Amino acid sequence: MAEIDDATVLAHGQALAAQDGFTWEIDFNSPPEGRPSFRGMHFLSEERRQEYLARARVELQETGEG
């Protein structure tokens, strides 16, 4: 089985989290007026991020992508 690229896993994990209504991270280096409001956002803990990355890796392996 081919090794799956970490960038692909990250992108897929972020997409899965977004589908479930979670915000992966906020870029605090951008000016405040360029950032979305925090109101109503649901952020992921590091543990939940790891769960999404594991789920993404499994899905990519099953589909043969990556």
PQR file with spaces between the fields and no chain letter, atoms N, CA, C, O and H, PARSE charges and radii, in Angstrom:
ATOM       1  N    MET     1       0.841   -1.176    0.000 -0.4000 1.5000
ATOM       2  CA   MET     1       0.000    0.000    0.000 -0.0000 2.0000
ATOM       3  C    MET     1       0.894    1.250    0.000  0.5500 1.7000
ATOM       4  O    MET     1       1.870    1.321    0.747 -0.5500 1.4000
ATOM       5  N    ALA     2       0.565    2.195   -0.811 -0.4000 1.5000
ATOM       6  CA   ALA     2       1.362    3.416   -0.939 -0.0000 2.0000
ATOM       7  C    ALA     2       1.157    4.313    0.283  0.5500 1.7000
ATOM       8  O    ALA     2       0.081    4.333    0.880 -0.5500 1.4000
ATOM       9  H    ALA     2      -0.227    2.138   -1.418  0.4000 1.0000
ATOM      10  N    GLU     3       2.197    5.044    0.638 -0.4000 1.5000
ATOM      11  CA   GLU     3       2.122    5.983    1.751 -0.0000 2.0000
ATOM      12  C    GLU     3       1.280    7.190    1.335  0.5500 1.7000
ATOM      13  O    GLU     3       1.422    7.706    0.227 -0.5500 1.4000
ATOM      14  H    GLU     3       3.071    5.027    0.152  0.4000 1.0000
ATOM      15  N    ILE     4       0.416    7.623    2.226 -0.4000 1.5000
ATOM      16  CA   ILE     4      -0.454    8.758    1.937 -0.0000 2.0000
ATOM      17  C    ILE     4       0.257   10.033    2.377  0.5500 1.7000
ATOM      18  O    ILE     4       0.799   10.101    3.480 -0.5500 1.4000
ATOM      19  H    ILE     4       0.300    7.203    3.126  0.4000 1.0000
ATOM      20  N    ASP     5       0.251   11.024    1.524 -0.4000 1.5000
ATOM      21  CA   ASP     5       0.888   12.310    1.780 -0.0000 2.0000
ATOM      22  C    ASP     5       0.194   13.022    2.952  0.5500 1.7000
ATOM      23  O    ASP     5      -1.033   13.108    2.995 -0.5500 1.4000
ATOM      24  H    ASP     5      -0.189   10.969    0.628  0.4000 1.0000
ATOM      25  N    ASP     6       0.999   13.532    3.902 -0.4000 1.5000
ATOM      26  CA   ASP     6       0.447   14.202    5.078 -0.0000 2.0000
ATOM      27  C    ASP     6      -0.384   15.439    4.720  0.5500 1.7000
ATOM      28  O    ASP     6      -1.385   15.723    5.378 -0.5500 1.4000
ATOM      29  H    ASP     6       1.996   13.463    3.866  0.4000 1.0000
ATOM      30  N    ALA     7       0.019   16.163    3.698 -0.4000 1.5000
ATOM      31  CA   ALA     7      -0.733   17.346    3.284 -0.0000 2.0000
ATOM      32  C    ALA     7      -2.121   16.955    2.783  0.5500 1.7000
ATOM      33  O    ALA     7      -3.093   17.677    3.007 -0.5500 1.4000
ATOM      34  H    ALA     7       0.832   15.932    3.164  0.4000 1.0000
ATOM      35  N    THR     8      -2.209   15.819    2.111 -0.4000 1.5000
ATOM      36  CA   THR     8      -3.498   15.333    1.622 -0.0000 2.0000
ATOM      37  C    THR     8      -4.386   14.928    2.790  0.5500 1.7000
ATOM      38  O    THR     8      -5.584   15.215    2.798 -0.5500 1.4000
ATOM      39  H    THR     8      -1.419   15.233    1.930  0.4000 1.0000
ATOM      40  N    VAL     9      -3.794   14.260    3.775 -0.4000 1.5000
ATOM      41  CA   VAL     9      -4.550   13.859    4.968 -0.0000 2.0000
ATOM      42  C    VAL     9      -5.060   15.096    5.700  0.5500 1.7000
ATOM      43  O    VAL     9      -6.218   15.141    6.115 -0.5500 1.4000
ATOM      44  H    VAL     9      -2.821   14.027    3.768  0.4000 1.0000
ATOM      45  N    LEU    10      -4.202   16.098    5.859 -0.4000 1.5000
ATOM      46  CA   LEU    10      -4.596   17.329    6.535 -0.0000 2.0000
ATOM      47  C    LEU    10      -5.744   18.012    5.798  0.5500 1.7000
ATOM      48  O    LEU    10      -6.728   18.410    6.422 -0.5500 1.4000
ATOM      49  H    LEU    10      -3.261   16.062    5.522  0.4000 1.0000
ATOM      50  N    ALA    11      -5.629   18.151    4.498 -0.4000 1.5000
ATOM      51  CA   ALA    11      -6.683   18.803    3.712 -0.0000 2.0000
ATOM      52  C    ALA    11      -8.002   18.044    3.830  0.5500 1.7000
ATOM      53  O    ALA    11      -9.064   18.651    3.968 -0.5500 1.4000
ATOM      54  H    ALA    11      -4.829   17.828    3.992  0.4000 1.0000
ATOM      55  N    HIS    12      -7.929   16.724    3.775 -0.4000 1.5000
ATOM      56  CA   HIS    12      -9.151   15.915    3.874 -0.0000 2.0000
ATOM      57  C    HIS    12      -9.735   15.998    5.286  0.5500 1.7000
ATOM      58  O    HIS    12     -10.953   16.078    5.451 -0.5500 1.4000
ATOM      59  H    HIS    12      -7.066   16.231    3.663  0.4000 1.0000
ATOM      60  N    GLY    13      -8.873   15.980    6.299 -0.4000 1.5000
ATOM      61  CA   GLY    13      -9.338   16.118    7.678 -0.0000 2.0000
ATOM      62  C    GLY    13     -10.022   17.452    7.920  0.5500 1.7000
ATOM      63  O    GLY    13     -11.052   17.516    8.591 -0.5500 1.4000
ATOM      64  H    GLY    13      -7.884   15.915    6.165  0.4000 1.0000
ATOM      65  N    GLN    14      -9.450   18.513    7.376 -0.4000 1.5000
ATOM      66  CA   GLN    14     -10.056   19.841    7.507 -0.0000 2.0000
ATOM      67  C    GLN    14     -11.410   19.892    6.796  0.5500 1.7000
ATOM      68  O    GLN    14     -12.356   20.503    7.293 -0.5500 1.4000
ATOM      69  H    GLN    14      -8.613   18.461    6.831  0.4000 1.0000
ATOM      70  N    ALA    15     -11.493   19.253    5.642 -0.4000 1.5000
ATOM      71  CA   ALA    15     -12.760   19.226    4.901 -0.0000 2.0000
ATOM      72  C    ALA    15     -13.822   18.448    5.680  0.5500 1.7000
ATOM      73  O    ALA    15     -14.979   18.864    5.734 -0.5500 1.4000
ATOM      74  H    ALA    15     -10.724   18.757    5.238  0.4000 1.0000
ATOM      75  N    LEU    16     -13.437   17.328    6.278 -0.4000 1.5000
ATOM      76  CA   LEU    16     -14.386   16.546    7.074 -0.0000 2.0000
ATOM      77  C    LEU    16     -14.891   17.357    8.266  0.5500 1.7000
ATOM      78  O    LEU    16     -16.083   17.344    8.570 -0.5500 1.4000
ATOM      79  H    LEU    16     -12.497   16.990    6.234  0.4000 1.0000
ATOM      80  N    ALA    17     -13.978   18.063    8.940 -0.4000 1.5000
ATOM      81  CA   ALA    17     -14.366   18.888   10.077 -0.0000 2.0000
ATOM      82  C    ALA    17     -15.314   20.003    9.641  0.5500 1.7000
ATOM      83  O    ALA    17     -16.299   20.287   10.322 -0.5500 1.4000
ATOM      84  H    ALA    17     -13.009   18.074    8.693  0.4000 1.0000
ATOM      85  N    ALA    18     -15.017   20.628    8.515 -0.4000 1.5000
ATOM      86  CA   ALA    18     -15.879   21.701    8.002 -0.0000 2.0000
ATOM      87  C    ALA    18     -17.272   21.172    7.667  0.5500 1.7000
ATOM      88  O    ALA    18     -18.270   21.850    7.912 -0.5500 1.4000
ATOM      89  H    ALA    18     -14.217   20.397    7.962  0.4000 1.0000
ATOM      90  N    GLN    19     -17.342   19.963    7.108 -0.4000 1.5000
ATOM      91  CA   GLN    19     -18.642   19.352    6.812 -0.0000 2.0000
ATOM      92  C    GLN    19     -19.470   19.158    8.081  0.5500 1.7000
ATOM      93  O    GLN    19     -20.698   19.242    8.055 -0.5500 1.4000
ATOM      94  H    GLN    19     -16.531   19.412    6.909  0.4000 1.0000
ATOM      95  N    ASP    20     -18.778   18.897    9.192 -0.4000 1.5000
ATOM      96  CA   ASP    20     -19.460   18.692   10.467 -0.0000 2.0000
ATOM      97  C    ASP    20     -19.679   19.999   11.224  0.5500 1.7000
ATOM      98  O    ASP    20     -20.193   19.987   12.342 -0.5500 1.4000
ATOM      99  H    ASP    20     -17.781   18.829    9.213  0.4000 1.0000
ATOM     100  N    GLY    21     -19.291   21.129   10.623 -0.4000 1.5000
ATOM     101  CA   GLY    21     -19.548   22.433   11.216 -0.0000 2.0000
ATOM     102  C    GLY    21     -18.477   22.941   12.164  0.5500 1.7000
ATOM     103  O    GLY    21     -18.744   23.833   12.970 -0.5500 1.4000
ATOM     104  H    GLY    21     -18.873   21.139    9.714  0.4000 1.0000
ATOM     105  N    PHE    22     -17.267   22.391   12.086 -0.4000 1.5000
ATOM     106  CA   PHE    22     -16.182   22.810   12.960 -0.0000 2.0000
ATOM     107  C    PHE    22     -15.176   23.676   12.224  0.5500 1.7000
ATOM     108  O    PHE    22     -14.932   23.490   11.032 -0.5500 1.4000
ATOM     109  H    PHE    22     -17.050   21.666   11.431  0.4000 1.0000
ATOM     110  N    THR    23     -14.593   24.629   12.949 -0.4000 1.5000
ATOM     111  CA   THR    23     -13.530   25.474   12.435 -0.0000 2.0000
ATOM     112  C    THR    23     -12.214   24.867   12.875  0.5500 1.7000
ATOM     113  O    THR    23     -12.003   24.637   14.065 -0.5500 1.4000
ATOM     114  H    THR    23     -14.791   24.780   13.918  0.4000 1.0000
ATOM     115  N    TRP    24     -11.328   24.604   11.928 -0.4000 1.5000
ATOM     116  CA   TRP    24     -10.060   23.954   12.237 -0.0000 2.0000
ATOM     117  C    TRP    24      -9.128   24.881   13.011  0.5500 1.7000
ATOM     118  O    TRP    24      -8.562   24.490   14.032 -0.5500 1.4000
ATOM     119  H    TRP    24     -11.500   24.791   10.961  0.4000 1.0000
ATOM     120  N    GLU    25      -8.971   26.112   12.522 -0.4000 1.5000
ATOM     121  CA   GLU    25      -8.111   27.085   13.194 -0.0000 2.0000
ATOM     122  C    GLU    25      -8.402   28.480   12.663  0.5500 1.7000
ATOM     123  O    GLU    25      -9.031   28.653   11.619 -0.5500 1.4000
ATOM     124  H    GLU    25      -9.431   26.430   11.693  0.4000 1.0000
ATOM     125  N    ILE    26      -7.934   29.456   13.400 -0.4000 1.5000
ATOM     126  CA   ILE    26      -8.057   30.858   12.997 -0.0000 2.0000
ATOM     127  C    ILE    26      -6.648   31.405   12.803  0.5500 1.7000
ATOM     128  O    ILE    26      -5.757   31.134   13.608 -0.5500 1.4000
ATOM     129  H    ILE    26      -7.423   29.315   14.248  0.4000 1.0000
ATOM     130  N    ASP    27      -6.450   32.159   11.758 -0.4000 1.5000
ATOM     131  CA   ASP    27      -5.158   32.785   11.502 -0.0000 2.0000
ATOM     132  C    ASP    27      -5.131   34.137   12.211  0.5500 1.7000
ATOM     133  O    ASP    27      -5.696   35.116   11.723 -0.5500 1.4000
ATOM     134  H    ASP    27      -7.174   32.379   11.104  0.4000 1.0000
ATOM     135  N    PHE    28      -4.474   34.181   13.359 -0.4000 1.5000
ATOM     136  CA   PHE    28      -4.414   35.414   14.129 -0.0000 2.0000
ATOM     137  C    PHE    28      -3.397   36.403   13.570  0.5500 1.7000
ATOM     138  O    PHE    28      -3.282   37.520   14.076 -0.5500 1.4000
ATOM     139  H    PHE    28      -4.015   33.386   13.756  0.4000 1.0000
ATOM     140  N    ASN    29      -2.667   36.014   12.545 -0.4000 1.5000
ATOM     141  CA   ASN    29      -1.727   36.928   11.899 -0.0000 2.0000
ATOM     142  C    ASN    29      -2.425   37.867   10.926  0.5500 1.7000
ATOM     143  O    ASN    29      -1.867   38.893   10.538 -0.5500 1.4000
ATOM     144  H    ASN    29      -2.760   35.108   12.134  0.4000 1.0000
ATOM     145  N    SER    30      -3.646   37.515   10.533 -0.4000 1.5000
ATOM     146  CA   SER    30      -4.386   38.399    9.634 -0.0000 2.0000
ATOM     147  C    SER    30      -5.049   39.499   10.464  0.5500 1.7000
ATOM     148  O    SER    30      -5.334   39.296   11.644 -0.5500 1.4000
ATOM     149  H    SER    30      -4.099   36.682   10.849  0.4000 1.0000
ATOM     150  N    PRO    31      -5.295   40.654    9.860 -0.5600 1.5000
ATOM     151  CA   PRO    31      -5.916   41.767   10.604  0.2800 2.0000
ATOM     152  C    PRO    31      -7.314   41.377   11.083  0.5500 1.7000
ATOM     153  O    PRO    31      -8.006   40.612   10.411 -0.5500 1.4000
ATOM     154  N    PRO    32      -7.732   41.892   12.231 -0.5600 1.5000
ATOM     155  CA   PRO    32      -9.051   41.541   12.785  0.2800 2.0000
ATOM     156  C    PRO    32     -10.205   41.781   11.812  0.5500 1.7000
ATOM     157  O    PRO    32     -11.172   41.020   11.782 -0.5500 1.4000
ATOM     158  N    GLU    33     -10.092   42.851   11.014 -0.4000 1.5000
ATOM     159  CA   GLU    33     -11.199   43.122   10.080 -0.0000 2.0000
ATOM     160  C    GLU    33     -11.265   42.083    8.956  0.5500 1.7000
ATOM     161  O    GLU    33     -12.284   41.976    8.273 -0.5500 1.4000
ATOM     162  H    GLU    33      -9.306   43.469   11.038  0.4000 1.0000
ATOM     163  N    GLY    34     -10.200   41.327    8.764 -0.4000 1.5000
ATOM     164  CA   GLY    34     -10.184   40.288    7.728 -0.0000 2.0000
ATOM     165  C    GLY    34     -10.612   38.924    8.233  0.5500 1.7000
ATOM     166  O    GLY    34     -10.820   38.003    7.443 -0.5500 1.4000
ATOM     167  H    GLY    34      -9.373   41.414    9.319  0.4000 1.0000
ATOM     168  N    ARG    35     -10.747   38.787    9.558 -0.4000 1.5000
ATOM     169  CA   ARG    35     -11.135   37.508   10.157 -0.0000 2.0000
ATOM     170  C    ARG    35     -12.644   37.447   10.328  0.5500 1.7000
ATOM     171  O    ARG    35     -13.297   38.471   10.526 -0.5500 1.4000
ATOM     172  H    ARG    35     -10.578   39.535   10.200  0.4000 1.0000
ATOM     173  N    PRO    36     -13.191   36.245   10.252 -0.5600 1.5000
ATOM     174  CA   PRO    36     -14.624   36.107   10.537  0.2800 2.0000
ATOM     175  C    PRO    36     -14.885   36.278   12.039  0.5500 1.7000
ATOM     176  O    PRO    36     -13.971   36.140   12.853 -0.5500 1.4000
ATOM     177  N    SER    37     -16.105   36.572   12.390 -0.4000 1.5000
ATOM     178  CA   SER    37     -16.489   36.696   13.795 -0.0000 2.0000
ATOM     179  C    SER    37     -16.404   35.332   14.472  0.5500 1.7000
ATOM     180  O    SER    37     -16.697   34.309   13.852 -0.5500 1.4000
ATOM     181  H    SER    37     -16.847   36.684   11.729  0.4000 1.0000
ATOM     182  N    PHE    38     -16.006   35.315   15.730 -0.4000 1.5000
ATOM     183  CA   PHE    38     -15.932   34.063   16.472 -0.0000 2.0000
ATOM     184  C    PHE    38     -17.313   33.559   16.892  0.5500 1.7000
ATOM     185  O    PHE    38     -17.480   32.390   17.238 -0.5500 1.4000
ATOM     186  H    PHE    38     -15.768   36.146   16.234  0.4000 1.0000
ATOM     187  N    ARG    39     -18.274   34.434   16.857 -0.4000 1.5000
ATOM     188  CA   ARG    39     -19.619   34.079   17.303 -0.0000 2.0000
ATOM     189  C    ARG    39     -20.170   32.935   16.445  0.5500 1.7000
ATOM     190  O    ARG    39     -20.194   33.008   15.217 -0.5500 1.4000
ATOM     191  H    ARG    39     -18.138   35.384   16.576  0.4000 1.0000
ATOM     192  N    GLY    40     -20.601   31.903   17.116 -0.4000 1.5000
ATOM     193  CA   GLY    40     -21.205   30.771   16.421 -0.0000 2.0000
ATOM     194  C    GLY    40     -20.214   29.752   15.878  0.5500 1.7000
ATOM     195  O    GLY    40     -20.617   28.729   15.325 -0.5500 1.4000
ATOM     196  H    GLY    40     -20.581   31.843   18.114  0.4000 1.0000
ATOM     197  N    MET    41     -18.916   30.022   16.030 -0.4000 1.5000
ATOM     198  CA   MET    41     -17.916   29.068   15.540 -0.0000 2.0000
ATOM     199  C    MET    41     -17.700   27.967   16.560  0.5500 1.7000
ATOM     200  O    MET    41     -17.763   28.196   17.768 -0.5500 1.4000
ATOM     201  H    MET    41     -18.588   30.853   16.480  0.4000 1.0000
ATOM     202  N    HIS    42     -17.447   26.785   16.064 -0.4000 1.5000
ATOM     203  CA   HIS    42     -17.143   25.636   16.908 -0.0000 2.0000
ATOM     204  C    HIS    42     -15.725   25.193   16.578  0.5500 1.7000
ATOM     205  O    HIS    42     -15.438   24.764   15.460 -0.5500 1.4000
ATOM     206  H    HIS    42     -17.396   26.599   15.083  0.4000 1.0000
ATOM     207  N    PHE    43     -14.844   25.304   17.566 -0.4000 1.5000
ATOM     208  CA   PHE    43     -13.437   24.975   17.351 -0.0000 2.0000
ATOM     209  C    PHE    43     -13.143   23.566   17.831  0.5500 1.7000
ATOM     210  O    PHE    43     -13.834   23.035   18.701 -0.5500 1.4000
ATOM     211  H    PHE    43     -15.077   25.652   18.474  0.4000 1.0000
ATOM     212  N    LEU    44     -12.116   22.971   17.260 -0.4000 1.5000
ATOM     213  CA   LEU    44     -11.709   21.619   17.620 -0.0000 2.0000
ATOM     214  C    LEU    44     -10.575   21.635   18.630  0.5500 1.7000
ATOM     215  O    LEU    44      -9.657   22.449   18.539 -0.5500 1.4000
ATOM     216  H    LEU    44     -11.554   23.402   16.554  0.4000 1.0000
ATOM     217  N    SER    45     -10.650   20.729   19.591 -0.4000 1.5000
ATOM     218  CA   SER    45      -9.519   20.519   20.492 -0.0000 2.0000
ATOM     219  C    SER    45      -8.463   19.735   19.719  0.5500 1.7000
ATOM     220  O    SER    45      -8.742   19.199   18.647 -0.5500 1.4000
ATOM     221  H    SER    45     -11.396   20.068   19.666  0.4000 1.0000
ATOM     222  N    GLU    46      -7.261   19.672   20.262 -0.4000 1.5000
ATOM     223  CA   GLU    46      -6.203   18.908   19.605 -0.0000 2.0000
ATOM     224  C    GLU    46      -6.594   17.434   19.490  0.5500 1.7000
ATOM     225  O    GLU    46      -6.290   16.789   18.487 -0.5500 1.4000
ATOM     226  H    GLU    46      -7.034   20.107   21.133  0.4000 1.0000
ATOM     227  N    GLU    47      -7.255   16.908   20.494 -0.4000 1.5000
ATOM     228  CA   GLU    47      -7.711   15.511   20.458 -0.0000 2.0000
ATOM     229  C    GLU    47      -8.696   15.279   19.318  0.5500 1.7000
ATOM     230  O    GLU    47      -8.606   14.283   18.602 -0.5500 1.4000
ATOM     231  H    GLU    47      -7.503   17.431   21.309  0.4000 1.0000
ATOM     232  N    ARG    48      -9.630   16.199   19.157 -0.4000 1.5000
ATOM     233  CA   ARG    48     -10.609   16.057   18.065 -0.0000 2.0000
ATOM     234  C    ARG    48      -9.946   16.220   16.697  0.5500 1.7000
ATOM     235  O    ARG    48     -10.328   15.550   15.738 -0.5500 1.4000
ATOM     236  H    ARG    48      -9.703   17.008   19.740  0.4000 1.0000
ATOM     237  N    ARG    49      -8.959   17.103   16.607 -0.4000 1.5000
ATOM     238  CA   ARG    49      -8.223   17.235   15.336 -0.0000 2.0000
ATOM     239  C    ARG    49      -7.560   15.915   14.972  0.5500 1.7000
ATOM     240  O    ARG    49      -7.595   15.496   13.815 -0.5500 1.4000
ATOM     241  H    ARG    49      -8.648   17.648   17.386  0.4000 1.0000
ATOM     242  N    GLN    50      -6.955   15.259   15.961 -0.4000 1.5000
ATOM     243  CA   GLN    50      -6.298   13.980   15.705 -0.0000 2.0000
ATOM     244  C    GLN    50      -7.313   12.922   15.261  0.5500 1.7000
ATOM     245  O    GLN    50      -7.008   12.080   14.416 -0.5500 1.4000
ATOM     246  H    GLN    50      -6.927   15.599   16.901  0.4000 1.0000
ATOM     247  N    GLU    51      -8.513   12.967   15.830 -0.4000 1.5000
ATOM     248  CA   GLU    51      -9.566   12.036   15.416 -0.0000 2.0000
ATOM     249  C    GLU    51      -9.952   12.271   13.953  0.5500 1.7000
ATOM     250  O    GLU    51     -10.135   11.317   13.196 -0.5500 1.4000
ATOM     251  H    GLU    51      -8.762   13.651   16.516  0.4000 1.0000
ATOM     252  N    TYR    52     -10.074   13.530   13.562 -0.4000 1.5000
ATOM     253  CA   TYR    52     -10.404   13.839   12.166 -0.0000 2.0000
ATOM     254  C    TYR    52      -9.270   13.418   11.227  0.5500 1.7000
ATOM     255  O    TYR    52      -9.530   12.922   10.131 -0.5500 1.4000
ATOM     256  H    TYR    52      -9.925   14.304   14.177  0.4000 1.0000
ATOM     257  N    LEU    53      -8.020   13.611   11.646 -0.4000 1.5000
ATOM     258  CA   LEU    53      -6.886   13.198   10.811 -0.0000 2.0000
ATOM     259  C    LEU    53      -6.859   11.683   10.652  0.5500 1.7000
ATOM     260  O    LEU    53      -6.580   11.175    9.566 -0.5500 1.4000
ATOM     261  H    LEU    53      -7.810   14.014   12.537  0.4000 1.0000
ATOM     262  N    ALA    54      -7.149   10.961   11.731 -0.4000 1.5000
ATOM     263  CA   ALA    54      -7.189    9.493   11.650 -0.0000 2.0000
ATOM     264  C    ALA    54      -8.315    9.049   10.724  0.5500 1.7000
ATOM     265  O    ALA    54      -8.128    8.151    9.903 -0.5500 1.4000
ATOM     266  H    ALA    54      -7.376   11.374   12.614  0.4000 1.0000
ATOM     267  N    ARG    55      -9.475    9.671   10.851 -0.4000 1.5000
ATOM     268  CA   ARG    55     -10.611    9.349    9.977 -0.0000 2.0000
ATOM     269  C    ARG    55     -10.281    9.648    8.514  0.5500 1.7000
ATOM     270  O    ARG    55     -10.620    8.873    7.620 -0.5500 1.4000
ATOM     271  H    ARG    55      -9.627   10.401   11.518  0.4000 1.0000
ATOM     272  N    ALA    56      -9.624   10.768    8.285 -0.4000 1.5000
ATOM     273  CA   ALA    56      -9.246   11.145    6.917 -0.0000 2.0000
ATOM     274  C    ALA    56      -8.268   10.132    6.334  0.5500 1.7000
ATOM     275  O    ALA    56      -8.407    9.729    5.180 -0.5500 1.4000
ATOM     276  H    ALA    56      -9.349   11.398    9.011  0.4000 1.0000
ATOM     277  N    ARG    57      -7.285    9.721    7.120 -0.4000 1.5000
ATOM     278  CA   ARG    57      -6.294    8.746    6.646 -0.0000 2.0000
ATOM     279  C    ARG    57      -6.972    7.434    6.255  0.5500 1.7000
ATOM     280  O    ARG    57      -6.662    6.856    5.213 -0.5500 1.4000
ATOM     281  H    ARG    57      -7.172   10.049    8.058  0.4000 1.0000
ATOM     282  N    VAL    58      -7.904    6.965    7.098 -0.4000 1.5000
ATOM     283  CA   VAL    58      -8.627    5.724    6.811 -0.0000 2.0000
ATOM     284  C    VAL    58      -9.445    5.868    5.528  0.5500 1.7000
ATOM     285  O    VAL    58      -9.416    4.986    4.669 -0.5500 1.4000
ATOM     286  H    VAL    58      -8.156    7.434    7.944  0.4000 1.0000
ATOM     287  N    GLU    59     -10.167    6.967    5.398 -0.4000 1.5000
ATOM     288  CA   GLU    59     -10.983    7.185    4.193 -0.0000 2.0000
ATOM     289  C    GLU    59     -10.122    7.232    2.937  0.5500 1.7000
ATOM     290  O    GLU    59     -10.495    6.672    1.906 -0.5500 1.4000
ATOM     291  H    GLU    59     -10.191    7.683    6.096  0.4000 1.0000
ATOM     292  N    LEU    60      -8.979    7.895    3.017 -0.4000 1.5000
ATOM     293  CA   LEU    60      -8.095    7.980    1.857 -0.0000 2.0000
ATOM     294  C    LEU    60      -7.511    6.618    1.509  0.5500 1.7000
ATOM     295  O    LEU    60      -7.356    6.293    0.332 -0.5500 1.4000
ATOM     296  H    LEU    60      -8.677    8.351    3.855  0.4000 1.0000
ATOM     297  N    GLN    61      -7.188    5.823    2.518 -0.4000 1.5000
ATOM     298  CA   GLN    61      -6.673    4.474    2.251 -0.0000 2.0000
ATOM     299  C    GLN    61      -7.746    3.605    1.610  0.5500 1.7000
ATOM     300  O    GLN    61      -7.456    2.833    0.697 -0.5500 1.4000
ATOM     301  H    GLN    61      -7.315    6.087    3.474  0.4000 1.0000
ATOM     302  N    GLU    62      -8.976    3.725    2.078 -0.4000 1.5000
ATOM     303  CA   GLU    62     -10.066    2.926    1.538 -0.0000 2.0000
ATOM     304  C    GLU    62     -10.377    3.289    0.083  0.5500 1.7000
ATOM     305  O    GLU    62     -10.732    2.425   -0.719 -0.5500 1.4000
ATOM     306  H    GLU    62      -9.212    4.352    2.820  0.4000 1.0000
ATOM     307  N    THR    63     -10.242    4.566   -0.243 -0.4000 1.5000
ATOM     308  CA   THR    63     -10.546    4.983   -1.614 -0.0000 2.0000
ATOM     309  C    THR    63      -9.340    4.923   -2.526  0.5500 1.7000
ATOM     310  O    THR    63      -9.467    5.075   -3.741 -0.5500 1.4000
ATOM     311  H    THR    63      -9.954    5.268    0.409  0.4000 1.0000
ATOM     312  N    GLY    64      -8.149    4.699   -1.937 -0.4000 1.5000
ATOM     313  CA   GLY    64      -6.945    4.618   -2.739 -0.0000 2.0000
ATOM     314  C    GLY    64      -6.436    5.967   -3.189  0.5500 1.7000
ATOM     315  O    GLY    64      -5.594    6.039   -4.084 -0.5500 1.4000
ATOM     316  H    GLY    64      -8.046    4.576   -0.950  0.4000 1.0000
ATOM     317  N    GLU    65      -6.933    7.051   -2.581 -0.4000 1.5000
ATOM     318  CA   GLU    65      -6.478    8.396   -2.942 -0.0000 2.0000
ATOM     319  C    GLU    65      -5.263    8.753   -2.107  0.5500 1.7000
ATOM     320  O    GLU    65      -4.915    8.047   -1.161 -0.5500 1.4000
ATOM     321  H    GLU    65      -7.616    6.992   -1.853  0.4000 1.0000
ATOM     322  N    GLY    66      -4.628    9.845   -2.463 -0.4000 1.5000
ATOM     323  CA   GLY    66      -3.514   10.336   -1.661 -0.0000 2.0000
ATOM     324  C    GLY    66      -2.227    9.964   -2.285  0.5500 1.7000
ATOM     325  O    GLY    66      -1.166   10.291   -1.754 -0.5500 1.4000
ATOM     326  H    GLY    66      -4.911   10.419   -3.232  0.4000 1.0000
